[in-house]
Amino acid sequence: MRASRAVPTAAAGALAVVLTAGCFPAAGAARTSGKPSAVRGASPSTAPAGSSAAEPPSVSPSASASASLHLPLHLSAAGRGAARIHPAPSAAPEPPGSTRTRAAEPSIPWIGVAGLRVVPHEGTTGDRPGTRIQDRGVAAGPYGERGGVGPGEIGNHPVTAHRLSAGGPLRDLPSLDIGDVVPAASGGTVYAYRITAHRTTSFRSARSPAEQRAAVPGFQGRAPTQPMTTISTCATPEDDAAGNFWRDDRSSPEHRIDRVGVLTGVRETTG
């Protein structure tokens, strides 16, 4: 078991509001008392490119649970009205396009990320329009036929950002653990995703990127039943250390590091 670590100081100043609700996992408590637990009843899965690991489990938060989630100040309702807490959405999807073109701002306090802007674009992970977005120091959120869905929608919400260049917003993504919670603000709603799986994607394979952007990450062709997200960045240091200096036409390395999450709760703000 890896030793526990405190929330990085870069994000600590943003973590001031504590919400108590059964539908949000105990992110803060998990990190201060040791390595966070996996989703109840689930076995953590690591799926290298081309492998067939178990599908991340459906998460049904207990109505009797009481857990605190530390959210950045800009995600809170303090001074802006009351907050309504709801369980994660059912399997019935929202009308197509209802949120997929809406920007999101996920915060990952465990790796020092607060309010990373995700700019939606019609396309696919790793394409040239998405790379240009990432070059601005923000994340790209591809949607459409070869992309994904928007935050909170049934299916796979992809988030991709640079690890080394343009400020490296996802430089520490490999440190994100099974069980960590990623709250993402979008359109007055905060969607809480719990990380349930680690994957590696190879961009030298046609199949591997298709599995990365599949509606159920890692399972191309499988019908989704819940909102999920895939947060991805390059594996340049790991590839270089292994002597793999392959690059595509945008100077990206072969492999991508993916963290797959399942929606566990939704918090709407009013006022």
Residue pairs with C-beta under 8 A, 6 or more apart in sequence:
1 34
1 35
2 35
4 31
4 32
4 33
4 34
4 35
5 31
6 12
6 31
6 32
7 15
7 28
7 31
7 70
7 109
7 110
8 109
8 110
8 111
8 112
10 112
10 114
11 72
11 107
11 108
11 109
11 112
11 113
11 114
12 109
14 72
14 73
14 74
14 107
14 109
14 114
14 115
15 28
15 70
15 71
15 72
15 109
16 70
16 72
16 73
16 76
17 70
17 71
17 72
17 73
17 75
17 76
17 78
18 28
18 68
18 69
18 70
18 71
19 68
19 69
19 71
19 76
19 83
19 85
19 267
20 66
20 67
20 68
21 66
21 67
21 69
21 85
21 265
21 267
22 61
22 62
22 63
22 64
22 65
22 66
22 67
22 85
23 61
23 85
23 86
23 87
23 88
23 192
23 264
23 265
23 266
24 61
24 67
24 68
24 69
24 85
24 181
24 192
24 264
24 265
24 267
25 61
25 67
25 69
25 179
25 181
25 192
25 194
25 264
25 265
26 67
26 68
26 69
27 36
27 69
27 70
27 109
27 180
27 181
28 68
28 69
28 70
29 67
29 68
30 36
30 37
30 179
30 180
31 110
31 180
35 177
35 179
36 177
36 178
36 179
36 180
37 179
38 44
38 178
38 179
38 196
39 57
39 59
39 179
39 194
39 196
39 262
41 57
42 56
42 57
42 196
43 54
44 178
44 196
44 197
44 198
45 53
45 54
45 56
45 196
45 197
45 198
46 53
46 197
46 198
46 199
47 53
47 197
47 198
47 199
47 200
47 218
48 199
48 200
49 199
49 200
49 201
49 202
49 205
49 208
49 211
49 255
50 202
50 205
50 207
50 208
50 211
52 218
53 197
53 199
53 218
55 216
55 218
55 219
55 222
56 196
56 197
56 217
56 228
56 260
56 261
56 262
57 196
57 262
58 225
58 226
58 262
59 88
59 194
59 196
59 226
59 262
59 263
59 264
60 87
60 88
61 87
61 88
61 264
61 265
63 87
69 181
69 183
69 192
69 265
70 109
71 107
71 183
71 190
72 107
72 109
72 114
72 115
72 183
74 105
74 115
74 185
75 105
75 107
75 115
75 183
75 185
75 190
76 83
77 83
77 269
77 270
77 271
80 269
80 271
81 269
81 270
81 271
82 270
82 271
83 267
83 268
83 269
83 270
84 267
84 268
84 269
84 270
85 265
85 266
85 267
86 265
86 266
86 267
86 268
87 265
87 266
88 226
88 227
88 263
88 264
88 265
88 266
89 152
89 154
89 226
89 227
89 263
89 266
91 154
91 225
91 226
92 154
93 153
93 154
93 155
94 152
94 153
94 154
98 150
98 153
99 149
99 150
99 151
99 152
99 153
99 186
99 187
100 120
100 143
100 148
100 149
100 150
100 153
101 120
101 143
101 150
102 120
102 150
102 151
102 186
102 187
103 117
103 118
103 119
103 120
103 141
103 186
104 117
104 118
104 141
104 150
104 151
104 157
104 159
104 184
104 185
104 186
104 191
105 115
105 116
105 117
105 118
105 184
105 185
105 186
106 113
106 116
106 118
106 139
106 159
106 182
106 183
106 184
106 185
106 193
106 231
107 113
107 114
107 115
107 116
107 182
107 183
107 184
107 185
108 116
108 176
108 180
108 182
108 231
110 175
110 176
110 177
110 180
111 170
111 171
111 172
111 173
111 175
111 176
112 172
113 169
113 170
115 185
116 138
116 139
116 159
116 161
116 169
116 170
117 138
117 139
118 138
118 139
118 140
118 141
118 151
118 159
118 184
119 133
119 136
119 138
119 139
119 140
119 141
120 141
120 142
120 143
120 150
121 129
121 130
121 133
121 140
121 141
121 142
121 143
121 147
122 142
122 143
122 144
122 147
123 129
123 130
123 142
123 144
123 146
123 147
124 130
124 142
124 146
124 147
124 209
124 213
125 140
125 142
125 147
125 158
125 160
125 209
125 212
125 213
125 232
125 256
126 160
126 203
126 209
126 248
126 250
126 252
126 256
127 142
128 250
129 140
130 140
130 142
130 160
131 140
131 250
131 252
133 139
133 140
134 140
134 160
134 161
134 162
134 166
135 162
135 165
135 166
136 166
137 162
137 166
137 167
137 169
138 161
138 169
139 159
139 160
139 161
139 169
139 170
140 159
140 160
140 161
141 147
141 148
141 150
141 157
141 158
141 159
141 160
142 148
142 158
142 160
142 213
143 149
143 150
146 213
147 158
147 213
148 155
148 156
148 157
148 158
148 213
148 215
148 230
149 155
149 156
149 157
149 215
149 227
150 157
150 186
151 157
151 184
151 186
151 189
151 191
151 227
151 229
152 186
152 189
152 191
152 227
152 263
152 266
153 227
154 224
154 225
154 226
154 227
155 215
155 224
155 227
155 228
156 213
156 214
156 215
156 216
156 217
156 224
156 228
156 229
156 230
157 227
157 228
157 229
157 230
158 212
158 213
158 229
158 230
158 232
159 229
159 230
159 231
159 232
160 231
160 232
160 233
160 256
161 169
161 170
161 233
162 168
162 169
162 170
162 233
162 234
163 170
163 171
163 173
163 233
163 234
163 236
163 257
164 171
164 234
164 236
164 237
170 231
170 233
171 233
173 231
173 232
173 233
173 257
173 259
174 257
176 182
176 195
176 231
176 259
177 195
178 195
178 196
178 197
178 198
179 194
179 195
180 194
180 195
181 192
181 193
181 194
181 195
181 264
182 192
182 193
182 194
182 195
182 229
182 231
182 261
183 190
183 191
183 192
183 193
184 190
184 191
184 192
184 193
184 229
185 191
188 268
188 269
188 270
189 266
189 267
189 268
189 269
190 266
190 267
190 268
190 269
191 227
191 263
191 265
191 266
192 263
192 264
192 265
192 266
192 267
193 227
193 228
193 229
193 261
193 262
193 263
193 264
194 261
194 262
194 264
195 259
195 260
195 261
196 260
196 261
196 262
197 217
197 218
197 259
197 260
198 257
198 258
198 259
198 260
199 212
199 217
199 218
199 230
199 258
199 259
199 260
200 235
200 255
200 256
200 257
200 258
201 208
201 209
201 211
201 212
201 232
201 255
201 256
201 258
202 208
202 209
202 254
202 255
202 256
203 209
203 248
203 252
203 253
203 254
203 255
203 256
204 246
204 254
207 220
210 220
211 217
211 218
211 219
211 220
212 218
212 230
212 232
212 256
212 258
213 230
214 220
214 221
214 222
215 222
215 223
215 224
216 222
216 223
216 224
216 228
217 228
217 230
217 258
217 260
218 260
226 262
226 263
227 262
227 263
228 260
228 261
228 262
228 263
229 260
229 261
229 263
230 258
230 259
230 260
230 261
231 258
231 259
231 261
232 256
232 257
232 258
232 259
233 256
233 257
234 252
234 253
234 255
234 256
234 257
235 253
235 254
235 255
235 256
235 257
236 253
238 255
238 257
239 245
239 246
239 253
239 254
239 255
240 253
244 253
244 254
244 255
246 253
246 254
247 253
